[in-house]
Amino acid sequence: MLVVDKYLLVVMIFLIVTIPIAFISPATGQIREQPFILLFYASIAGISIIILYSSYKERKQKDNIKKRPKK
């Protein structure tokens, strides 16, 4: 199971919220004629980076536990 730190979870929530904002105008609530594609891809990239970093950090912790000398 993927464990994400609290601050990364907050950033991920903001990134998830920005995905619909790229396509729907918050002021009017209607679909944009020209969506912010860059905002959409930046949110997807940020979420991917957070997931990759969290899995790397978790794997590193497991490796450190295995490398500890037994008493």
WODA-V696066 format. One record per helix or strand. SS is the DSSP state (@ for helix, = for strand). FROM is the first residue (numbers start at 1). LEN is the number of residues. If there is no record, write none. Layout:
ss->SS from->FROM len->LEN
ss->SS from->FROM len->LEN
This chain:
ss->@ from->6 len->18
ss->= from->24 len->1
ss->= from->31 len->1
ss->@ from->37 len->31
